[in-house]
């Protein structure tokens, strides 16, 4: 679905990025001559700061936003005195901006404010159920420079030596202090030779021949095997909520489009619009993204 309705989703993303918190009391924070700057205007100025200024601490960010709001008030008053607000170009721009803000208000009322925790959890459960099974192994390893050293370690393991203790004593890998513990990993995380050997081992067994990689020679022990667990709900609930909002938004748009006749006179534009807004194939909807590390 992310590859279709791309312009609708762009509008969706724009709204999500520019939400401004509401204030019960719209206090006056500054005056410019006879003109007042209210808290709501300052909030808008903060939300629309240049990205570099948006990285400032909150107190400095508010000062930068207030400075920008005062500048706007000053020149806006001059523009009004010159009747620039009466030009056709200005009126067309204001109509577009008005439509966009109405779009955002409608989005907030019918999408943002309607999403419930139960909907988000249900969507998470649906995405988790659709995830393909992915095997993980929990392995340890001992890394040495030569094949002879690796063979000697295998002989000591055969004789009953503890793998973790041998790793602490013999391994050249930085994780030797943890007994060579690599934790759980899935395919694609390790070099191919190491990965193939690790996934071929049964739980509780170690490699009987040295495994050569560009790093040296490894002796590998698999402590456990399991299906990779899904990302915890608390780590991805914000992303899942975005999916719920996206689907509600697209449903609103589709409903609106069925009740309105859309005509595009330019043939190239019409074809481009139809392609960008075609419906996805059933079952093509993507799963929720994994949490960012």
C-alpha positions as CSV (number, residue, x, y, z in Angstrom):
1,X,0.0,0.0,0.0
2,X,2.9,2.3,0.5
3,X,3.6,2.2,-3.2
4,X,0.1,3.4,-4.1
5,X,-2.0,6.4,-3.1
6,X,1.4,8.1,-2.8
7,X,0.1,11.7,-3.0
8,X,-2.5,11.0,-0.4
9,X,0.1,9.5,1.9
10,X,2.3,12.5,1.4
11,X,-0.5,14.8,2.6
12,X,-1.0,12.4,5.5
13,X,2.7,12.6,6.4
14,X,2.7,16.4,6.2
15,X,-0.2,16.6,8.6
16,X,1.4,14.2,11.1
17,X,4.7,16.2,11.0
18,X,3.0,19.6,11.7
19,X,0.6,19.0,14.5
20,X,0.6,21.7,17.1
21,X,-0.5,21.2,20.7
22,X,-3.7,23.0,21.7
23,X,-3.9,25.4,24.6
24,X,-7.0,26.0,26.7
25,X,-6.1,29.6,27.3
26,X,-4.8,31.5,24.2
27,X,-2.8,34.1,26.3
28,X,-1.2,37.2,24.8
29,X,2.6,36.7,24.9
30,X,3.7,39.9,23.1
31,X,2.4,43.1,21.5
32,X,3.6,44.7,18.3
33,X,2.1,48.2,18.3
34,X,-1.6,47.6,18.6
35,X,-1.2,44.0,17.3
36,X,-1.1,41.0,19.7
37,X,0.8,37.8,19.4
38,X,-1.0,34.9,21.1
39,X,0.3,31.7,22.5
40,X,-1.3,29.8,19.6
41,X,0.7,31.9,17.1
42,X,3.9,31.3,19.1
43,X,3.2,27.5,19.0
44,X,2.7,27.7,15.2
45,X,6.0,29.6,14.9
46,X,7.8,27.0,17.0
47,X,6.4,24.2,14.9
48,X,7.5,25.9,11.7
49,X,11.0,26.9,12.7
50,X,13.9,26.2,10.3
51,X,15.2,22.6,11.1
52,X,18.5,23.9,12.4
53,X,16.7,26.3,14.8
54,X,14.4,23.4,15.8
55,X,17.4,21.7,17.4
56,X,17.9,24.5,19.9
57,X,17.0,24.0,23.6
58,X,13.3,24.7,24.4
59,X,13.9,28.2,25.9
60,X,16.1,29.4,23.0
61,X,13.7,27.8,20.5
62,X,10.8,29.8,21.9
63,X,12.9,33.0,21.7
64,X,13.7,32.3,18.1
65,X,10.1,31.5,17.3
66,X,8.9,34.7,19.1
67,X,11.4,36.8,17.1
68,X,10.1,35.2,13.9
69,X,6.5,35.9,14.9
70,X,7.3,39.6,15.6
71,X,9.0,39.9,12.3
72,X,6.0,38.4,10.5
73,X,3.6,40.8,12.4
74,X,5.6,43.8,11.4
75,X,5.9,43.1,7.7
76,X,2.4,41.7,7.5
77,X,1.0,45.0,8.8
78,X,3.1,46.8,6.2
79,X,1.8,44.5,3.5
80,X,-1.8,45.0,4.5
81,X,-1.3,48.8,4.4
82,X,-0.1,48.4,0.8
83,X,-3.2,46.2,0.1
84,X,-1.2,43.2,-0.9
85,X,-3.8,41.1,0.7
86,X,-6.3,42.3,-2.0
87,X,-4.4,40.9,-5.0
88,X,-5.7,38.0,-6.9
89,X,-2.5,36.1,-6.4
90,X,-2.7,36.5,-2.6
91,X,-6.4,35.5,-2.5
92,X,-5.7,32.3,-4.5
93,X,-2.8,31.4,-2.1
94,X,-5.0,32.1,0.9
95,X,-7.8,29.9,-0.5
96,X,-5.3,27.0,-1.0
97,X,-3.9,27.5,2.6
98,X,-7.5,27.6,3.9
99,X,-8.3,24.3,2.2
100,X,-5.2,22.7,3.5
101,X,-5.9,23.7,7.1
102,X,-9.5,22.5,6.7
103,X,-8.1,19.2,5.5
104,X,-5.9,19.0,8.6
105,X,-8.8,19.9,10.9
106,X,-11.0,17.2,9.3
107,X,-8.1,14.7,9.5
108,X,-7.7,15.4,13.2
109,X,-11.4,15.1,14.0
110,X,-12.0,11.9,12.0
111,X,-8.7,10.1,12.1
112,X,-6.3,11.3,14.9
113,X,-9.0,11.7,17.6
114,X,-10.7,8.4,16.7
115,X,-7.8,6.0,17.1
116,X,-8.2,3.9,20.2
117,X,-5.6,1.9,22.2
118,X,-7.6,-1.3,21.4
119,X,-7.3,-0.6,17.6
120,X,-3.6,-0.1,17.9
121,X,-3.1,-3.3,19.9
122,X,-5.4,-5.3,17.5
123,X,-3.3,-4.0,14.5
124,X,-0.1,-5.0,16.3
125,X,-1.5,-8.5,16.9
126,X,-2.5,-8.8,13.2
127,X,1.0,-7.7,12.0
128,X,2.7,-10.1,14.5
129,X,0.6,-13.0,13.3
130,X,1.5,-12.3,9.7
131,X,5.3,-12.2,10.4
132,X,7.2,-15.1,8.8
133,X,9.0,-17.4,11.2
134,X,12.7,-16.6,11.5
135,X,15.1,-18.9,13.3
136,X,17.7,-17.5,15.7
137,X,20.6,-19.2,17.3
138,X,22.3,-18.3,20.6
139,X,26.0,-19.1,20.1
140,X,29.4,-18.8,21.6
141,X,32.7,-18.9,19.7
142,X,36.4,-19.1,20.3
143,X,38.5,-17.3,17.7
144,X,42.2,-18.2,17.1
145,X,44.8,-17.5,14.5
146,X,45.7,-21.0,13.3
147,X,43.9,-24.2,12.4
148,X,46.1,-26.1,14.7
149,X,45.1,-24.0,17.7
150,X,41.4,-24.5,16.8
151,X,41.9,-28.3,16.6
152,X,43.6,-28.3,19.9
153,X,40.7,-26.5,21.5
154,X,38.3,-29.0,20.0
155,X,40.3,-31.8,21.6
156,X,40.1,-30.1,25.0
157,X,36.4,-29.7,24.6
158,X,36.1,-33.4,23.7
159,X,38.0,-34.1,26.9
160,X,35.4,-32.2,28.9
161,X,36.8,-28.7,29.2
162,X,34.2,-25.9,29.7
163,X,33.6,-23.9,26.5
164,X,33.2,-20.5,28.2
165,X,36.4,-20.9,30.3
166,X,38.4,-21.9,27.2
167,X,37.0,-18.9,25.4
168,X,38.2,-16.6,28.2
169,X,41.6,-18.3,28.1
170,X,42.3,-18.8,24.4
171,X,40.0,-16.6,22.2
172,X,41.4,-13.5,20.5
173,X,38.0,-12.0,20.0
174,X,37.1,-8.9,22.2
175,X,34.2,-10.7,23.7
176,X,36.4,-13.4,25.3
177,X,35.7,-11.9,28.7
178,X,32.0,-13.0,28.2
179,X,33.0,-16.5,27.4
180,X,32.7,-15.9,23.7
181,X,29.0,-15.2,24.1
182,X,27.4,-13.8,20.9
183,X,23.9,-13.8,22.1
184,X,21.0,-14.5,19.7
185,X,21.3,-13.7,16.0
186,X,19.4,-14.5,12.8
187,X,20.7,-15.3,9.3
188,X,22.4,-12.3,7.6
189,X,24.1,-11.0,10.8
190,X,27.3,-13.0,10.6
191,X,29.8,-13.8,7.8
192,X,28.5,-16.7,5.6
193,X,31.0,-19.4,6.7
194,X,30.3,-18.7,10.4
195,X,26.6,-18.5,9.9
196,X,26.3,-21.7,7.9
197,X,28.2,-23.6,10.5
198,X,26.3,-22.2,13.5
199,X,22.8,-22.9,12.0
200,X,23.9,-26.4,11.0
201,X,24.7,-27.3,14.7
202,X,22.2,-28.8,17.0
203,X,21.4,-27.1,20.4
204,X,24.1,-27.9,22.9
205,X,26.7,-29.0,20.4
206,X,30.0,-27.5,19.1
207,X,31.8,-27.6,15.8
208,X,34.0,-30.7,15.4
209,X,36.2,-29.1,12.8
210,X,37.5,-25.5,12.7
211,X,35.4,-22.9,10.8
212,X,37.6,-20.6,8.7
213,X,36.7,-17.0,8.0
214,X,38.6,-13.9,7.1
215,X,39.0,-13.3,10.9
216,X,40.7,-16.6,11.6
217,X,39.6,-20.0,12.8
218,X,36.5,-20.4,15.0
219,X,35.2,-23.1,17.3
220,X,31.4,-22.6,17.7
221,X,29.0,-23.8,20.3
222,X,25.2,-23.4,19.9
223,X,23.6,-22.8,23.3
224,X,20.0,-22.5,22.0
225,X,17.7,-22.2,19.0
226,X,14.4,-20.4,18.8
227,X,12.0,-18.5,16.5
228,X,12.8,-14.8,16.6
229,X,10.4,-13.0,18.9
230,X,8.4,-10.1,17.5
231,X,9.3,-6.6,18.5
232,X,7.7,-5.7,21.8
233,X,4.5,-3.7,21.6
234,X,5.8,-0.8,23.6
235,X,8.7,-0.4,21.2
236,X,6.6,-0.2,18.0
237,X,3.2,1.1,19.2
238,X,3.8,4.6,17.8
239,X,4.6,3.1,14.3
240,X,1.6,0.8,14.5
241,X,-0.6,3.8,15.4
242,X,0.7,5.5,12.2
243,X,-0.5,2.5,10.2
244,X,-4.0,2.7,11.8
245,X,-4.2,6.4,11.1
246,X,-2.9,5.9,7.5
247,X,-5.6,3.3,6.8
248,X,-8.4,5.5,8.3
249,X,-7.1,8.4,6.2
250,X,-7.1,6.4,3.0
251,X,-10.6,5.1,3.8
252,X,-11.8,8.7,4.3
253,X,-10.3,9.7,1.0
254,X,-11.8,6.7,-0.9
255,X,-15.2,7.5,0.5
256,X,-14.9,11.1,-0.5
257,X,-13.7,10.2,-4.0
258,X,-16.6,7.9,-4.7
259,X,-19.1,10.7,-4.0
260,X,-17.2,13.3,-6.2
261,X,-16.5,13.3,-9.9
262,X,-12.9,14.1,-10.5
263,X,-12.0,15.4,-14.0
264,X,-8.4,16.2,-15.1
265,X,-8.2,17.9,-18.5
266,X,-4.5,17.3,-19.1
267,X,-4.1,13.7,-20.4
268,X,-0.6,13.2,-18.9
269,X,-1.6,14.5,-15.6
270,X,-4.7,12.3,-15.6
271,X,-2.7,9.2,-16.3
272,X,-0.2,10.1,-13.6
273,X,-2.9,10.7,-11.1
274,X,-4.7,7.4,-11.9
275,X,-1.4,5.5,-11.6
276,X,-0.5,7.2,-8.2
277,X,-4.0,6.5,-6.8
278,X,-4.7,3.0,-8.0
279,X,-5.9,0.6,-5.4
280,X,-3.4,-2.0,-4.0
281,X,-3.7,-5.7,-4.8
282,X,-5.4,-7.7,-2.0
283,X,-2.9,-8.9,0.5
284,X,-0.2,-6.5,-0.6
285,X,-0.3,-4.4,2.6
286,X,3.1,-4.2,4.3
287,X,3.7,-5.4,7.9
288,X,4.5,-2.9,10.6
289,X,8.1,-1.8,10.5
290,X,10.6,-3.1,13.1
291,X,11.7,-0.8,15.9
292,X,14.6,1.5,15.2
293,X,17.7,0.5,17.1
